[in-house]
Amino acid sequence: MTTLVIGGGWSGLAAAVTLVQQGHAVHLVESAKQFGGRARNVTWQGKMVDNGQHIMIGAYTQMLAMMQLIGVDTAQAFQRLPIDLAIHHPNYSTLQLSGKSRLPWPWSLAWNLLKSAGLNSLKSLVVLQKDIPRLLVNKDITVLEWLLDANQPQRLIEQLWQPLCLATLNTQVDKASAQVLAIVLRDSLGKDEPTADLLIPTQPLGSLFPQAAAEYIRQHGGKLSRQTRIADIVTEEGQISGAITTSGQFIDSENIIIATGPDQTAQLLTAHLKFPRPSQTPITTVYLQYPAHYRLPKPLLGMTGTMSHWLFDRSQQHPGMMAVVISATGPHDTMSKEALVQHVCMEVHQLLPDFPDKADEGFVIREKRATFECTVANHQNRPACKTRIPGLWLTGDYIMNAYPATLEGAIRNGEQCAKLLLSHLTSSKL
């Protein structure tokens, strides 16, 4: 019995890897030319870059475990560094969220925050961290409501919580689920030091996981089909019997895992299930190519009070290349690509005067539906991976789990969906 996995993003690949690793037959179909979904490779000026930047941390334990399973040497794939974030704001001194110190964790983090933001800011962070257990057992509220209830100072809201919320949930604080952000904080800053480490990829993400996962699936007997779009799901007597491609081909399968984005999933389920399609929000990435010798003072810089949000040093992959990320919606959405590159270059130059006021080249990637909007309502309405139709399963970063739309959440969901399917098949044989 072959399981059909529809969608070759990170979640679909994780589900397929988990199935074939247990000796289960799999056919994975992907509509695009390459696997990886929204974390895939793009070619610019003959160089391979990411479709979008992702902040990855040591707390991504299942992502790392999945990579190791398929043969990725994670020690070589990532430069692992203690958390060391400098978050800039035009109206405040630079805030240091850093574990670099002679003091042990978490005192090192506390010491650097104390030096850069003062005792009241440190106390406010501790208050919020201690409030997480209470928040998680009560009704969900927005991040902003949580911050105000916890008497967080305006500086921390603007310079720390807003950028962290955008980086992890891709949602503004006045809409974002406080419970989801709290879980992210608990599982990263609230645990031991390695969970807060920054993972800096040494190669584009598409080369890091999707290609290796596809090869693992192939080596373990799985079938892979690219440029194959599913038009409809077929049921017989109320249970899954297969799927039909847009070219009219019928693919026989008694179990189907849909691992596509919310829009595609909703379309495939139109005739079968009511799917709570969430609102979605964009991410814009601006690549800037400077002369090869330019480097940032840190691999990652936070920018607040500006249009730009995060500045990544990509010179380890391509000397002199920087990537600027702008999360969610904003005035940048209506700017031409040329105007946006010019504006971002200006902000980089204002932050780092040693950098030229213009990059040699600029490249803009707008992912209009990059993630689901992690609002209170959307989080509450996330569907389970097991549906009421026998043989029909759902996965993806939107499907029910505790995390926002991150690579860790996508892999966790794919693996969990596959394990539930395998458990169901085992129990049905008894």
FENGIDA-V860170 format. One line per field, one symbol per residue. ss: DSSP state (~ for helix, > for strand, _ for the rest). psi: psi as a letter, one per 40 degrees, with the letter a starting at -180 (. if undefined). burial: b if it has 24 or more other C-alpha atoms within 12 Angstrom, else e. Layout:
ss->???
psi->???
burial->???
This chain:
ss->_>>>>>___~~~~~~~~~~~~___>>>>>___________>>>>__>>>>_____>>___~~~~~~~~~____~~~~>>>>__>>>>>>__>>>>>>>________~~~~~~~~~~~_~~~~~~~~~~~~_~~~~~_____>~~~~~~~____~~~~~~~~~~~~~~~~______>>~~~~~~~~~~_____~~~~_>>>>___~~~~~~~~~~~~~~~___>>>____>>>>>>>__>>>>>>>____>>>__>>>>___~~~~~~~~__________>>>>>>>>>>__________>>>>>_____>>>>_______>>>>>>>___~~~~__~~~~~~~~~~~~~~~_________>>>>>>>>>>>>__>~~~~~_____>___>_>>>____________~~~~~~~~~~~~~~~~~~~~~~~_
psi->hhhhhhhfaddddddddddddeehhihhhhdieiiebegiiihhfeihiidiihhiidegdddddddddeehgddddihhiihghhhihdeiihhhgiehieiiheddddddddddeiddddddddddddeddddeeihiiidddddddefhidddddedddddddddefhidedihdddddddddecdeaidddeihhhieiidddddddddddddddfeihhhifhhhdihhihfeiheaihieeehhhhhehhhhfiidddddddededihhghiiiiihhhhhhhiidehiididhhihieididhhhheeddhhehihhhhiaiadddeiidddddddddddddddgdeiiehidiihhhhgdgdiihgidddddehiidhiehhehiiiiedihieiagidddddddddddddddddddddee.
burial->ebbbbbbbbbbbbbbbbbbbbeebbbbbbbbeebbbbbbbbbeeeeeebbbbbbbbbbbbbbbbbbbeebbbebeebbebbbbbbbbbbeeeebbbbbbbeeeebbebbbbbbbebbeeebbebbbebbebbeebeeeebbbbbebbeebebbebbbbbbbbbbbbbbbbbbbbbbbbbbbbbbbbbbbbeebbbbbbbbbbbbbbbbbbbbbbbbbbebebbbbbebbbbbbbbeeeebbbbbbeeeeebbbbbbbbbbbbbbbbebbeeeeebbbbbbbbbbbbbbbbeeebbbebbbbbbbebbbbbbbbbbbbbebbbbbbbbbbeebbeeeeeebbbbbbebbeebeeebbebbebbbbbbbbbbbbbbbbbbbbebbbbbbebbbbbbbbbbbbbbbbbbbbbbbbbbbbbbbbbbeeeeeeee
